[in-house]
């Protein structure tokens, strides 16, 4: 997608290093829910995840990061791990952004 805004979500996981099957399953479930939520209004897309340092990051992109975040915020707040935070970037990398603690 070109000229995308972003929502980058980071959660601390309850394990050191790489997550185990329970954590992986919970993250996979959240990803499925996010894909469903973003597809409903053509708000954007989940572009993947990254694990490391006892954390997971989820990368979502769309034309309007504020609308995208509003649509997925209830799912993010309901995720059982944390602390978490979402960086809502209002343009290409380097653009204005704000952080929401989850």
ZAMARGU-4260 file (C-alpha; in steps of 0.2 Angstrom, whole numbers, plus 5000, padded with zeros to 4 digits):
<rodrens>
0) 5000/5000/5000 | 5007/5017/4996 | 5007/5033/5007 | 5001/5023/5022 | 4998/5028/5040
5) 5002/5015/5053 | 4997/5008/5070 | 5011/4998/5078 | 5006/4989/5093 | 5019/4982/5106
10) 5015/4970/5120 | 5026/4963/5134 | 5024/4944/5134 | 5024/4934/5151 | 5040/4924/5145
15) 5058/4929/5142 | 5064/4926/5124 | 5053/4917/5111 | 5035/4914/5116 | 5028/4897/5119
20) 5013/4889/5111 | 5000/4897/5123 | 5007/4914/5119 | 5008/4911/5101 | 4990/4905/5100
25) 4984/4920/5109 | 4993/4932/5097 | 4987/4922/5082 | 4969/4924/5089 | 4972/4943/5091
30) 4978/4944/5073 | 4963/4935/5067 | 4952/4947/5076 | 4961/4962/5070 | 4960/4956/5052
35) 4941/4954/5054 | 4940/4971/5062 | 4950/4980/5048 | 4942/4971/5034 | 4924/4977/5039
40) 4926/4995/5034 | 4941/4993/5022 | 4951/5002/5036 | 4968/4994/5032 | 4977/4978/5035
45) 4988/4968/5047 | 5005/4967/5039 | 5013/4955/5051 | 5021/4953/5068 | 5038/4952/5075
50) 5044/4943/5091 | 5059/4947/5102 | 5065/4952/5119 | 5050/4945/5127 | 5038/4956/5117
55) 5027/4955/5101 | 5025/4969/5089 | 5010/4970/5077 | 5010/4981/5061 | 4994/4988/5054
60) 4993/5000/5039 | 4979/5010/5032 | 4974/5027/5024 | 4968/5034/5041 | 4977/5028/5056
65) 4965/5037/5068 | 4950/5028/5061 | 4960/5011/5061 | 4965/5013/5079 | 4947/5017/5084
70) 4941/5002/5076 | 4954/4990/5084 | 4956/4999/5101 | 4943/4987/5110 | 4952/4972/5104
75) 4969/4979/5109 | 4963/4984/5126 | 4955/4966/5129 | 4972/4957/5125 | 4978/4948/5141
80) 4996/4952/5140 | 5005/4968/5143 | 5009/4981/5147 | 5006/4987/5129 | 5006/5002/5119
85) 5001/5008/5101 | 5010/5020/5091 | 4998/5029/5079 | 5008/5036/5065 | 4999/5049/5054
90) 5009/5047/5038 | 5025/5040/5031 | 5039/5035/5043 | 5045/5051/5052 | 5028/5059/5051
95) 5018/5065/5067 | 5013/5051/5079 | 5005/5049/5096 | 5006/5034/5108 | 4992/5026/5117
100) 4996/5015/5133 | 4985/4999/5133
</rodrens>
